[in-house]
Amino acid sequence: MHIIGQARVRPGARLEDLPGPPSEDGGDTRLIRGTALIFWDPKLAGTRYGHKLDAIDTDQITPAADCVSESLDTLDERWKAGTFRYLMPDFRARVHRGETFVIAGDRFAIGSSREMSPAGLKGIADEAGLEMVIVCGHNMGDIFRRNALNLGLHVVQSPPAVEDARDGDEFTFDPVSRQLTNVTQNRTYEPAPLTPKEDELRRSGGIVAIGRRELRSSIDATPVIEFPDPSLARSMTTTEQIIWAHRVDKSQRQLKPGDTLRVYADLLPASDGTAPFAIHTFNQITGGNVIAPRQAAIANDHFVFTGREDDEKQTSIGRAFAREQGLTPPYYATPGDGIFHFYFPEQGLVLPGQFIPGADSHSRAYGAYGAVGMGVGSTTLGFGWSTGYIYFTLAKARRVVVSGTLQPWASGKDIVLELLRRWGSQQAQGMSVEFVDQGRQLPIAYRNTIANMMAEAEALNGIFAADDVTDAWYSAKGILELPYPRISPGIDARFEIDEELSLEAVMPMIAKPFSPGNAFPADDVARERLQFDKALIGSCTNGSYDDLLQAALVLFHARRGGTEKAVRPLVVFPGSGGVARLIERPDSRLSGESIAAVFRRAGGEIRQSWCGPCFGQGPDALRPGERAITTFNRNWQNRMGVGGEGYLASPAIVAASALAGYMAPPSELGLKWDAETYGI
């Protein structure tokens, strides 16, 4: 069973060969000067000074095709070249001529954990001998914010400064006090404060400097995981209990939102896309050849089936690192083994009670299994590989009690789309979300979808406390003993927001572009007869055996009713190689046919297990003008392919739409819901 271990010195290496800590010179304290580079909202035609652009996501900062590194020596070349490629093509030139105060609206840099975004932004300024300052309003993307602090990119949250800013305004920023001044308008702003530990990280030179200073003591320490006794646990959420158990400093007995502390990680997973920068960070901190990376795991799932030479160079970096460091399966997943959010739980590396910071934003999916899963980016991961722990800031908590009975054709996807619709532009406000499945009726497949899409909800994490549903899932896999005690939120646990979601109010949903929260009842959408070019089922959000079974059941029973073939291309992406093998086996619910056979008989095609089309890569990505209905998690502009439009729905709805030829739920085919027939 996978457990936390002490640092392991590589054969023939000596701890004396570790890099020494950097000098503490305090960094550059000179005032930073520059002019404003403003992202205006283009939807407000004729109102140039109407509003700054909100919700700029990291896909827009660094398009997927530019997230490639061809070697450790040229990590950021493509990142710099692609920065704001479609949103502001002349961005690099404007920065080089002194427009170094980048100003945007609320929720800047939400979404993907791609650290290529802050690194590319900083690199563009660095190459011109300049320093960049990001200024935005409320709720900067939490992963981007941490990554920026790690790298030494200045970030400021100040809604008044954003509101006041005009093109050409001159700004200054004091790196010591963090005071921001609009010189042109003679106005000074005090930005949202950092936590003491975050400010210490910023002042100390970033994540590599901190890592070198703490490396030796982290190697000497023995990780100890101890859960709070009942008297303490009664006032803690599930997330807080797991963090408390994994804290490095055992003298800190009380935790509160806003506290930044060091927390031991049970697993530190990366993909082929995020691994190169994590490897670079690990090498900078440790020298690369003295200790083995701690709790490391890498899955090749992002750039593996494109057929492009530059993508092969990208994946070869992680492959070489795994070979050098002795990472073998299941800690190293080769192309086709699976998307790591499915593969690692499948292999027993994700277990209830664990703390798992992953380099990918959808590491939040591990909350389905009773673990604290969160996205952190590559440099934090490299720091964790070096020390065994990461710096973590505890967020406020909100609870969602799921009650009532699932409605016909409704699933985990519909639950999370309804939540995102209700939460609106504020979403989860960066909180830690605790889900309570009051009726124990949500299977792991549904919980995975919900926890996974807490990334789109802009939550720190989402978690279902382990229960009988969780235990049954592990028992079915032959995992009968778990390393940590079963925990649940304490009776006196405090939640900033406490809400109930009645399943009677959740119906089949379809999310239209360009937001997962832009969701509407599928019956209403069906009346619009929305045409599309392809139907895509799978991904880390809906690629489990049960997800694919629900889609196959729709195809199977529609065939019995006379609708045999999909009238639109139907493509399936299993969540893992294990799922791909299972769907080739007969299933009694399909009268002995396999899921794969049902898909193929309807004209569907089964692809390798990977992430490509979800973020616009490979032959199934959308082309300009194309539209798809998918089970993926993000439908932001250009996300599934430049110029394409993505709609989000459950596997059952996507399968029904492929048969109908327009976006519609299974009822549109004349299929009548029966829980015994279609339920999971």
N, C-alpha and C positions, 0 to 999 in steps of 0.2 A: 504494500500500500504506500502511496505517495505521502511522505511526511517532510517537514522542514528539517534540514540538516545544517550542521556547522560548515564553515568554509573549508574547502578541500584544496590543499596545495598540490600543484601539478608535479608529477614525478621529475626529480632532478632540479626542481626550482627551489629558491630560497626566499624567505620573506624579506631578506635584506635587499633583494632586487626590485622591490616595489618602488614606484616613483615616490619621491618625497613630497610633502605638502608644499603648496605654493606659498610665496611670501605674502604677507598681509599688508599691502601698500595702500589699501583704501580705495583704489581705483581712481578714475578720472573724475574730478569734482567740478570741472569747468561748466559754466552755463551753456546749455545747448540752444542754438538759435536756428531758425528756419521759417519758412512760410507755409501756409495752409494748403493742403491737397485734399479737397472735399469731395466726398461721394454724395452727390445730390440724387434724390429719388426721381428716376426718369418718368415715373407714372404721373407726376404732377406737371403736366405740360403747361408751359407758359408761366410757371411759378418758380423761377430759378432759385429763389431764396425761400421756397416754401418749406422744405423738409429734407433732412439728411436721410440717406438710405439706411433702413433698418434690415436686420437679419441677413447680413452678408455672411454666407457660410464659407467654410474652408474649401469646398469644391470650387467656389468662385475665385478664392485667393490663389489656389494652386490646382488647376484642372488635373484630373486623374492621369492623363497622358504625360504630364510633366512631373509626376511624382517618382520619376525614375532616377536611380544613381547607377552609373556604369562602373564605378570603382570607389573605394574608400577615399581615394585622393581627389575625386571630382564630385563629391557628394552633392553640393548645392548648385552645380552649373545649370542643370535643367530646371531646378526649383526657381532660380533667379530669372531665367529666360521666360518661364511660363507665368510668372506672377501677374494676376489680373489679366490674363491673356484676352479674355472675351469681355470682361466688364470695363476695363480701362487699358486698351492696348499700349498706350504711350506712358504707362505708369513708371517704368524704369527711367525713361528719359526725364520725366518731370521730377523725380526724386533727385536725379543727378544734377539738375539745375537749381536745387535748393528747396524744393517743396517736400520737406521732410516731416512735417506734422500732418499725419494722415488722420482725417476726421470723418467719422461715420456716425450713424444713429445708434439705436439700441440693439442689443443682442449681436454684437459684432463677433465674427469668427465662431459661430455655432457649428455643431455637427461633428464631422470626422476629426479624429485625433491627429491627423497628418501633421507631423512636426515640420514637414517641408514648408508649411506656410510661414510660421514665425522665422524659421531659419532663412528662407528665401527673402523675406522682407528685410531682415537685418543684413543679409549678404549684399543686397542691392545698395544699401547705404554705405556699408563698409568699403565696397569696391571704389566708391567715390570719396573716401575719407570723411564720411559724414555719419551722423547719428540720427536714427529715426525715433519718433515718438508716436505711438498709436493713441488717439484720443477718441473715446466713444461714450455713449450714454449709459443706460442701465444694462446690467446682465451680460457682460462679456462672456463668451464661451469659456467655460471653466477649464477645459483642457488646454485651449490656446493660451489662456492667462498663465497657467502654470508653466507651460512650455516657454513662453516669452520670458518669464522670470528666470527659468533655467539657463536661457541663452544670453541674457543681458539685453534683451529688447525692451525698451521702456514702454509701459502700458499705463494709461490713465483713464479712469472712469469719472467723467464730469459732465452730467447733462447740461448745466448752464453754459459751460465752455462750448459744447457742441451747438447749443441753441444760438449762441452769439456769433459763432464763426462765419466769416465771409471769405470768398475767394481773394487771395492775395494778402490776407492778414498776416502780419509778422508775429511769431510766437517765440517765447523762451521757456525752457524747462530747467529747473534746478535739480540735478540728480541726487543731491543730498537731502533736501527738504521735500522733494517731489512737487514743489509749487509750480503751477502752470500760469503763464502770463500771456494775454493777448496784448502785445505791445501797441498794435494799431489802435485798438479800442481802449487802451489803458485800463484793462480789467484783469484782476488776478483771481485764481481759483485754487481751492484746496480740494484735491481729488479724493475719491473714496479711499480710505486708509487700507493698507496691507496689514495682515496679522504680524505680530513681532517676528515670528519665524520666517515669514515670507520676506520681510524687510531685511532680515539677517542674511537670507539667501541672496537677495539682490545686492546688498552691500559687500558680500564676501566674494563676489566674482563669479557666481553662477554654480551650476550643478557639478561641474568637473572639479572646481576648487573645493567645494564642500566635500565631495566624494574623496578626494585625496587626503583631506584633513581627518576624515572619519574612518578611512579604510582600515588602518591597522587595528584600531579598537574593535571594529566590527568583525574582523577575522578572529580575534581572541575571544569574543563573546560566544556563549552558547545560547541559542534561541530558546526561550521558555514561553509556552503558551498555556495560560491559565484563565479559565472563565470565571466571571464574578460569582460570588456566593449568592444565594437567594435574596438576602437582604439588600444587596447592591443591585442585583438584576431587576428587581421589581420596579425600579424607576428608569430602566433603560429600554430603548428600542432594540430590535434584533441586530440592526447594524451597529449600534453603540456597544452592545455586548461583545460582538465579534472584534470590533476595534479595540476595546478594553483588553480583551484576552491577548491580542497580538501586539500590544504596545511594547516598545523596547524599554522605555523608562518605567519600571514597575513601581516606582515611588509615586507616580502620578495616579492617585486613586479616583479622582473625580474628573469627568469629562463634560464639556459643554460646547454647544455649537460655536464655531469660530476658533476653537483650539487647533493648533497645528502641532502634530507630534510624529515621532518616528514609529512606523508600524511594520512588523515582520510580514512578509508575503509568503503564502503557501506555494504560489505558482506565479511566474512572470512571463506570460506568453507573448510572442510576436508573430507577425506574418512575414512573408518574403518582402512585402512592401515596407514594413516598419523596421525590420531587423537591421539593415545596414547602418542606420544612424545610431541604433542601440549598441551595435558592435563597436562603432567608432567611439562612442562615449565610454563603453566598458574598457576599451584599449587605452583611452586617454587617462582614465582613473587608475587602472591596475597595471598598465604596461602590456596587458594582453597575454602574457605567458607565465604568470606566477601562480594565480589561483584559477580554478575552474569557475565559470559563471554560475551563480547561485540561483536555483529554482527556475532555470531557463528552459524555455520550450519555443520551438519555431515550427510553423506550418506554412507550407507553400500553397497559397490559395488565391493570390491576387493577380500575379503577372505571369502565370505559368503556361497558359494555352493560347497565347496570342501569336506565336510564330515569329515574333520580332526579336532581332538580335540584341537590341538594347535591353529588352525585358529579360532575356536570358542572362545578360551580364548582371542585371539586378539580382536575380535569384541565385546566381553563382556565388555572390558574396556570402549569403547565409549558408549555402551548401558547404563552402570552404570552411567557414567558422565552425559549423557542426562537426565536420571531419576533424579539425584541429583540436576541438574541445571535447571530443568524445560524446557528443549528443547523438543518441540513437533512438529509434522508435520505443515508446510512444512520444518521447520528448522531441523528436524530429520527425515531421510528417512530410513525406515526399509528394510531388504533384499527383493529385487524384485521391490521396488519402482522405482529404476532407477539408472543409472550412473549419478553422480551429474552434469556433464556438460550438460546433457539433462534435468534432473529433476528440477534443480533450475531455469533455464530460463522458463521452462514449468509452474512452480508455481508462476511466476511473481516476483521472488526474484532478477533476473538479468534484468536491465533496462538501456536504453541508457544514457550515461553521467556518469555512475558509475565508481568507482575505486574498483576492486575486486582482491585482492591478494589471491590466493588459494594455499593450500599445495601441490596440484598436478600440474605437469608441464603443463598439457593440460587445465589448467584454462585459457590459452590464447584463448580458444574457445569463451569466452565471448565477444571478439572483433567483432564477427559476429553480435552482437546486439547493437553495438555502445558504448560498455563499454571498459575500459582498464582492460583486464584480463591478469594476469601473474602468474607464478608459483614461490613460495617463500620457500617452505619447512615448516617443523613443528615448529621449534623454533620461527621463525618470526611470524607464525600464533598464537602461544601461547602468544607471546608478544602483538600482535594485540588484541587478546581476552582480555588481561589485560588493555591495554591503549586506545584502539579504533583506533589506527593508527599504521603505520609501518614506518621504515626508507626506503627510496626509492632513488635510484640514477638514474637520468635522462640520457637516452642514446641518441646518435645521431639518426637522423631520416632518413629513406629512403622511397621514394614513388614509388608505382607500379600502373600505370594507366592501367586498363584493358579495352581494346578497341576492336572494331570489333564485329564479330558475332560468336557465339558458333558453332562449327563444328559438324557434325553427330556423335552421341554417346559420345561426350565429355561432361564432367561434372566438378564439383568442384574438385574432386580427380585428374583428369587429369591436371587441371590448376596448382595445387600445386605440383604435381610430376614433371611437366615441369619446374616450378620455381626452385625446388630443383636441378634438373638436370643442369639447366643453372648456378646456383650459385656455383656449384661444392664444393670443399673442404672448401672454405671460408664461404659458406652459407651466412646468413644475417649479420655476423660479430657482433652479439650482439645488433644490432640496433632495434629501434622501427619502425615497418613497417606499413605504411598507404596505404590502398588499396582504389583506386578510381574506382568504377564500372561505367564507363562512360556511358554505355547504359542502366543502371538500369535493366540488364537482369539476374543477378545472384541471385537466390532465397536464402532465409536464409539457407536452407540445404547445398547449395554449399558454402556459406560464412562460415558456421560453419566448414566445412571440411578444408577450406583454413586457417582460423584463428587458428583452433585447431593444425594444423600441422606446425604452426610457432614454435612449440616446437622442431620439427625435424629440422627446418631451423635455430635453435639456435638464434632466435630473442628474444628481450626482450618481445615484444608483437606484435600482428598484429591486426589492427582495420579497420573496415568499418564505416565511419561516418554515423550516422543515416540518412535515407532518406525515400522516399515513400515506398520502399520495406520493410524497418524496420517497419514503422507505420502500414502498411497493415498486417504484421505478428501479431503485438500486437492487432490490431483491431479485427482480426479473433479470438483471444483468449478472447475478451471482455475487454481488457485493453485499454481504450480510453483516459485516462489522464496519462501523464508521469510527473515525479517529476522535471526533469531538462529540460532546453531549448535545442532545437535541435541545434547542433553545427557542424561545418565542418572546414576543414583546412583553415586558413587565406590566403588571396591572396598573402601576402608577406612571408608566412611560408618558412623556409629554410630546404632543404633536402640535406643531405650529398651525397646521390645517388638518382637520378631521372631517372626512367626507365619506359618503356612502354612494355606491354605484349599484343601482338595482338592475339586475339582468333582464327584468321585464321591459326595461326601457332601451335595451340594446338590440338593435336589429341589424341585418346584413348591411354593410356599408361599402362605399367606394369613395376613395379620396382622389380628388381631381388635382391637376397641377396648380401651383407649384409648392404644395405643402401637405404633409401627411394629415395636418389638422383641417384641411379643406375637404372634409368628408360629408357625404350625403347618403341618405337611405338608398340602397341599391334598387329598390322598386321605383323610386323617383327617377333615378338615372336611366333605368331601362326604358322609361317613356320617352327619353330623349333620343333613343336609338343611336347612341354614340358608336361610330365605327372605329376600328383600330387595325393595325398592321400585323401584330403578333401578340400571343398570350404566353407569358413566361411564369413558370411555377418552380419554387424552390428558394434557395438562398439560405443564409444563416438564420433568417427570420421564420421561414416556413418550409424547411427542407427535411423535416424528420419523416420517418416511416408513416406515422399517423397523419401528418399533413398531406403526404402524397396519397395515402389511402383515401382520405376524404375526397380528394379530387377524382381519384379513380372510381369511387363509388358513384359519383355523379355521372361520369362517362358510361359506366357499366349499366346503370339503370336507365339512362337516357337511350342507350342502344336497344335495350329491351322494349322501350317505348317507340322505337322506330327512328331515332336520331342517332346515326352511326358514326358520322365523320365530322371532325372539326372543319369549319369553313374558313378558319384563319390558322396560320401556322401556330403550332403548340409545341413549346420546348420546355423540357424538365431538367432541373439542376438539383440532384440529390444533395443533402447536406453533408454527406461524407461518403467515402468509398464503401464503408460498412452498410450504409443505407442503400447505396447503389446495388450491392450484392443481395440484400434482403428483398428488394422489390422485384427481383427476378424469380423469387420462390412463390409457389402456389399459395393462395390465401383463400380460406374457406368462405370468407365474406364476399368473395368474387366468384363463387362457385368453382373454386379450384384454379382459376386463372391467376396470374401474377399481376401486380400493379403495373409493371413495365409492359406486359402483354396488352393490358387494357389501354394504356396510353398509345402504344404502337398501333393497335387495331383502330384507334380513333384518328390515326394519322400523326400522332405525336412523336417527337424525337427525344431520346435520353442523352444528355450531355455528361461530361465529366463534372466532378464536384469541384466547383471553384466560384469565385466572387465576380468574375469579369463583367458580365452584362449589367450587374447591379450598379457598377460605377463607370459604365461606358467603355469597357474594354472588350476586345475580341470580336469575332464575326457576328455575334448576336446582339451587339450594342446597337442602339437606335441611330439611324442616319437622319440628317436634316429633314424635317417634315413628317417623320414617322411617329406613330403613336402606339403605345403598348399598354396592356393591362397586366399587372404583375403582382406577385406576392412579396415583392421586395419591401425595403423599409424606408427608402427616401425617393421622393419624386421631385426634388428641387430642379431648378432650371439647369439644363445641360448635364444633369447627374447621370442619366442612363445613355448618354450620347449627345454630342453637341447638336442642338437644334431639334432634339426629340422631345416628346411629351410622355411622361409616365403617369399611370393611374394605379392606385394601390387597392388591393382587395384580398380576400381569403382564398385559399386553394379551391374551395367549392365554387366560388363566384367566378374565378378565372377560368376554371374548367367549363362551367356553364356558358360563359361568354364566348369561349372558343367554338362551342357548338352552335350557339345562337347567331354568331357573326356580329353581334353588338354587345355592349356591356350590360350584363343582366345577371340576376340571381338564378339559382336552379329552378325556382318556381315558374320562371318564364318558359321553361321547357315542359311544363306540366308535371314536374316531379313534386309529389306531396311529401312533406316532412314526416319521417317516422324515426324516433330516436333509436330504435333497435336496428333499423336499416342503415342509417347514415351517421349516427352518433359515434364518438370515439371514447 
